[in-house]
């Protein structure tokens, strides 16, 4: 392991942050962990696999990123689950992959009591130096139309306005007792947005955040031309650690690839959703559950306008048995097929005012990259 780098900036950031937010003995211990993690990271060459502890020691195992990725096939626990692992699992992984481990002595007892060095604080610090896998998370992709044709100042303005809509939507949901922890990373001409919490209801909350972001954009005098996609799927999470102990989070995997393929087939002011939800709920059931939760929201005000109702639905056609949702197939540049549905969003305000977001079915007939298909079984 390389020797700690003599970087006064990192050392001062770490020291000041820790001393301002924790009691003295805990701050010293966290400073030791921070220095050890930065040493292990070695400019990003290595990733922490996991950690465990006894009453006064923290044990960390780590590996070069390429070794960790190869080891994931043998030990899925390398990237899956909490980074705090049992001593038995820790030893099995470190021995099985033949990777180094390091022990750090704490200045007090590790635990969850007020007088302990908090185990959750340690975990939150250490996981920023890890790669983690999530099997099922809802993610949004916003793509700003004709972004590259704008001047640099216009591009900056559009990204900052979109950021405002994201944060404002989260605040509106929190005020309705429906908190959502939205994270984001820029694509250059838009954002990936995801809920830090996972699970079916959190996927619904992510979709509701999407409807509010689009509504904020639609009623604003600074409306941005967007095309939007929503999908649920798997991904890996990693951090770019620019200061200690804070870091910038990124996601990459099946869900982000799927979203990029889908949004490439979107028109301006269109919203497409991947039909893959989970093994227990289809896309129609998911949208019904989203609408039910939206119906439970009250006293929503956007740009001084009070909302009466929000209607979000999958578009389709009149079939032999009544209304049928239309599914579409998008074939990407690699020949892979993605099944999606088209979404309409209607928002009604007091004063006989409404906004309508998205495309109707008849507007999609000339979009050759959206091929209508039969409803999947």
C-alpha positions in Angstrom: 0.0 0.0 0.0 1.3 3.4 -0.9 2.2 6.0 1.8 -0.3 8.7 2.6 0.0 11.7 0.3 1.0 15.0 2.0 -1.9 17.0 0.8 -2.6 19.9 3.3 -5.9 20.7 1.6 -7.4 17.2 2.1 -6.0 17.0 5.6 -7.5 20.3 6.5 -10.9 19.5 5.0 -11.0 16.2 6.8 -9.9 17.6 10.1 -12.2 20.6 10.1 -15.2 18.7 8.9 -14.8 16.0 11.5 -14.0 18.2 14.4 -17.0 20.4 13.7 -19.5 17.6 13.5 -18.4 15.0 16.0 -17.2 14.7 19.6 -13.4 14.7 20.0 -12.7 11.0 20.4 -15.0 10.1 17.5 -13.4 12.8 15.3 -10.0 11.3 15.9 -11.1 7.8 15.0 -12.9 9.0 11.8 -9.8 11.0 10.9 -7.8 7.8 11.1 -10.4 6.0 8.9 -10.4 8.8 6.4 -6.6 8.8 6.1 -6.6 5.0 5.7 -9.3 5.0 3.1 -7.6 7.8 1.1 -4.4 5.7 1.3 -6.2 2.6 0.1 -7.9 4.4 -2.8 -4.6 5.3 -4.4 -6.1 7.8 -6.8 -8.9 5.4 -7.6 -6.8 2.3 -8.5 -8.4 0.3 -5.6 -11.9 -0.1 -4.2 -12.9 -1.1 -0.7 -14.7 -4.5 -0.7 -16.1 -4.4 2.8 -15.4 -3.9 6.4 -16.1 -5.4 9.8 -15.2 -4.5 13.4 -14.8 -5.7 16.9 -15.3 -3.4 19.9 -12.3 -1.1 19.2 -10.9 -2.1 15.7 -12.1 -1.6 12.2 -10.9 -4.1 9.6 -11.1 -3.2 5.9 -10.4 -5.4 2.9 -9.7 -3.9 -0.6 -8.5 -4.8 -4.1 -7.7 -3.2 -7.4 -10.9 -2.5 -9.3 -10.2 -5.1 -12.0 -9.5 -7.8 -9.3 -12.8 -6.9 -7.5 -14.8 -7.1 -10.8 -13.4 -10.6 -11.5 -14.0 -11.6 -7.9 -17.6 -10.5 -8.1 -18.4 -13.6 -10.3 -17.1 -15.9 -7.5 -18.3 -13.8 -4.5 -21.5 -11.7 -5.4 -21.2 -10.2 -1.9 -18.2 -8.2 -3.2 -20.6 -5.6 -4.6 -24.0 -6.7 -3.2 -25.6 -5.7 0.1 -24.3 -3.6 2.9 -20.5 -2.9 3.0 -20.5 -3.8 6.7 -20.2 -7.5 6.7 -19.8 -10.2 9.3 -16.3 -11.3 10.4 -16.9 -14.7 8.8 -17.9 -13.3 5.4 -15.0 -10.7 5.6 -12.5 -13.5 6.1 -14.0 -15.7 3.4 -13.8 -12.9 0.8 -10.4 -11.7 1.8 -9.0 -15.2 1.8 -10.8 -16.4 -1.2 -9.7 -13.5 -3.4 -6.3 -13.3 -1.7 -6.7 -9.5 -1.2 -5.1 -7.3 1.4 -6.7 -6.2 4.6 -5.9 -3.4 7.0 -6.8 -2.9 10.7 -7.4 0.6 12.2 -7.5 1.1 16.0 -10.3 3.3 17.3 -10.0 5.7 20.2 -13.2 4.4 21.8 -15.8 1.7 21.6 -17.7 1.1 18.3 -21.5 0.9 18.7 -24.8 2.7 18.4 -25.1 4.3 21.8 -24.6 8.1 22.2 -21.2 7.6 23.8 -20.0 5.2 21.1 -18.1 5.7 17.9 -21.2 5.4 15.7 -21.2 2.3 13.5 -23.5 4.0 10.9 -21.3 7.0 10.6 -18.4 4.6 9.9 -20.4 2.8 7.3 -21.5 5.9 5.6 -17.9 7.1 5.4 -16.4 3.8 4.2 -19.1 3.0 1.5 -18.0 6.1 -0.4 -14.9 4.1 -1.3 -16.8 1.1 -2.4 -18.6 -0.1 -5.6 -22.1 -1.4 -4.9 -24.7 -3.2 -6.9 -28.4 -2.5 -6.9 -30.8 -5.0 -8.6 -33.9 -2.8 -8.9 -34.0 1.0 -8.8 -36.2 3.5 -10.6 -34.2 6.0 -12.6 -35.3 9.1 -14.7 -33.4 10.5 -17.7 -34.0 14.0 -18.9 -32.4 15.1 -22.2 -32.5 18.7 -23.2 -33.4 19.0 -26.8 -30.9 20.7 -29.2 -28.7 21.4 -26.2 -25.5 21.4 -28.3 -26.8 24.2 -30.5 -27.1 26.6 -27.5 -24.4 29.0 -26.3 -22.4 28.0 -23.2 -24.3 30.5 -21.1 -27.6 29.2 -22.3 -26.5 25.6 -21.6 -25.5 26.5 -18.1 -28.8 28.3 -17.5 -30.9 25.3 -18.7 -29.0 22.8 -16.5 -29.4 25.1 -13.5 -33.1 25.6 -14.1 -33.6 21.9 -14.5 -31.7 21.4 -11.2 -34.1 23.8 -9.6 -37.1 21.8 -10.8 -35.6 18.6 -9.4 -35.0 20.1 -6.0 -38.4 21.8 -6.0 -40.2 18.6 -6.8 -38.5 16.9 -3.9 -39.6 19.7 -1.6 -43.2 19.5 -2.8 -43.3 15.8 -2.0 -41.7 16.2 1.4 -44.4 18.8 2.2 -46.9 16.1 1.4 -45.4 13.6 3.8 -43.9 11.7 0.9 -40.1 12.4 1.1 -37.9 11.3 -1.8 -34.1 11.4 -1.6 -33.3 12.4 -5.2 -29.7 12.0 -6.4 -28.5 13.0 -9.8 -25.5 13.0 -12.2 -25.2 15.0 -15.3 -25.1 13.4 -18.8 -23.7 16.7 -20.3 -27.1 17.6 -21.8 -29.4 16.5 -19.1 -29.5 14.4 -15.9 -29.9 10.9 -14.6 -32.1 11.1 -11.5 -32.7 8.4 -9.0 -34.1 7.8 -5.6 -31.5 6.9 -3.0 -34.0 4.6 -1.4 -35.1 1.3 -3.2 -38.3 -0.7 -3.1 -41.6 -0.7 -5.0 -43.1 2.4 -3.2 -39.9 4.3 -3.7 -40.0 3.6 -7.4 -43.6 5.0 -7.4 -42.3 8.1 -5.6 -39.6 8.5 -8.2 -42.2 8.5 -10.9 -44.3 11.1 -9.0 -41.2 13.3 -8.8 -40.9 13.0 -12.5 -44.5 14.2 -13.0 -43.9 17.2 -10.7 -40.6 18.1 -12.5 -42.3 18.1 -15.8 -45.2 20.1 -14.5 -42.8 22.7 -13.0 -41.1 22.9 -16.4 -44.4 23.2 -18.3 -45.8 26.1 -16.3 -42.5 28.1 -16.0 -41.7 31.1 -18.1 -38.3 29.5 -18.5 -39.6 26.2 -19.9 -36.9 23.8 -21.2 -37.5 21.6 -24.3 -37.2 18.1 -22.8 -37.5 14.5 -23.8 -37.8 12.1 -20.9 -37.6 8.4 -20.1 -38.3 6.3 -17.0 -37.1 2.8 -16.2 -36.5 0.4 -13.4 -33.5 -1.9 -13.4 -30.1 -2.8 -12.1 -26.9 -0.7 -11.9 -23.6 -0.2 -10.1 -22.9 2.8 -7.9 -19.5 4.3 -7.4 -18.1 7.6 -6.0 -15.6 10.1 -7.2 -14.1 11.2 -3.9 -13.0 14.7 -4.3 -12.8 15.7 -0.6 -12.7 13.7 2.6 -15.2 12.3 3.6 -17.6 13.7 0.9 -17.9 12.3 -2.6 -19.8 12.6 -5.8 -22.0 9.6 -6.7 -22.5 8.0 -10.1 -24.5 5.1 -11.4 -23.9 2.9 -14.4 -25.5 -0.4 -15.6 -28.4 -1.9 -17.4 -30.9 0.7 -16.3 -28.8 3.7 -17.5 -28.0 2.0 -20.8 -31.7 1.2 -21.3 -32.7 4.8 -20.6 -30.2 6.2 -23.0 -31.5 3.9 -25.8 -35.1 4.9 -25.0 -34.6 8.6 -24.8 -32.9 8.5 -28.2 -36.2 7.5 -29.6 -38.1 10.3 -27.8 -39.5 13.4 -29.5 -39.5 16.8 -27.8 -42.2 16.9 -25.1 -42.5 13.1 -25.0 -42.2 10.7 -22.1 -41.5 7.0 -22.6 -41.5 4.4 -19.9 -39.9 0.9 -20.0 -42.4 -1.8 -19.6 -40.2 -3.9 -17.3 -41.2 -3.2 -13.6 -40.7 -6.4 -11.6 -41.9 -10.0 -11.6 -45.0 -9.2 -9.5 -46.4 -6.0 -11.2 -46.8 -5.1 -14.9 -46.6 -1.7 -16.3 -50.4 -1.1 -16.1 -50.5 -2.1 -12.5 -47.5 0.2 -11.7 -49.1 3.2 -13.4 -52.4 2.5 -11.5 -50.4 2.5 -8.2 -48.7 5.7 -9.2 -52.0 7.4 -9.9 -53.4 6.2 -6.6 -50.6 7.7 -4.6 -50.8 11.0 -6.6 -54.6 11.1 -5.8 -53.6 11.1 -2.1 -51.5 14.3 -2.4 -53.1 17.5 -1.4 -52.5 21.3 -1.3 -50.0 21.2 -4.2 -49.0 24.6 -5.4 -46.7 25.2 -8.3 -45.6 28.7 -9.3 -48.5 30.2 -7.1 -51.0 27.9 -8.9 -53.1 25.4 -6.9 -53.4 22.0 -8.5 -56.9 20.4 -8.6 -55.9 17.1 -10.2 -53.1 15.3 -11.9 -53.9 12.5 -14.4 -51.1 10.3 -15.8 -51.8 7.4 -18.1 -50.4 5.1 -20.8 -51.7 5.9 -24.3 -53.2 3.4 -26.6 -56.2 2.7 -28.9 -59.7 1.4 -28.9 -59.7 -2.4 -29.4 -62.3 -5.1 -29.5 -62.4 -5.3 -25.7 -62.3 -1.6 -25.1 -59.2 0.6 -24.5 -55.9 -1.2 -25.1 -52.5 0.2 -24.0 -50.1 0.4 -26.9 -46.7 -1.1 -26.5 -43.8 -0.1 -28.7 -40.5 -1.8 -29.6 -37.3 0.3 -29.9 -34.4 -1.5 -31.5 -31.1 0.1 -30.6 -27.9 0.4 -32.6 -26.7 -3.0 -31.3 -29.9 -4.8 -32.4 -31.3 -5.1 -28.8 -35.0 -4.6 -28.4 -36.6 -2.4 -25.6 -40.3 -2.6 -25.0 -41.8 0.8 -23.9 -45.1 2.6 -23.5 -46.0 6.2 -24.2 -47.2 8.4 -21.4 -49.5 11.4 -21.2 -49.7 13.8 -18.2 -52.5 16.2 -17.7 -52.4 18.7 -14.8 -55.5 20.8 -13.9 -55.3 24.0 -11.9 -57.9 26.2 -10.2 -59.1 28.9 -12.6 -59.9 26.6 -15.5 -56.2 26.3 -16.4 -54.4 23.1 -17.4 -51.2 21.8 -18.9 -50.9 18.8 -21.1 -47.5 17.0 -21.3 -46.5 14.2 -23.7 -47.7 12.9 -27.0 -51.0 11.3 -28.0 -51.0 7.9 -29.8 -52.0 9.5 -33.1 -48.9 11.8 -32.9 -46.6 8.8 -32.9 -47.7 7.2 -36.2 -44.9 9.0 -38.2 -42.2 8.0 -35.7 -40.6 5.1 -37.5 -38.3 4.2 -34.6 -41.3 3.3 -32.4 -42.7 0.1 -33.8 -46.2 -0.9 -32.3 -46.2 -4.5 -30.9 -48.7 -6.7 -29.3 -49.1 -6.4 -25.5 -46.5 -8.7 -24.0 -47.9 -11.8 -22.3 
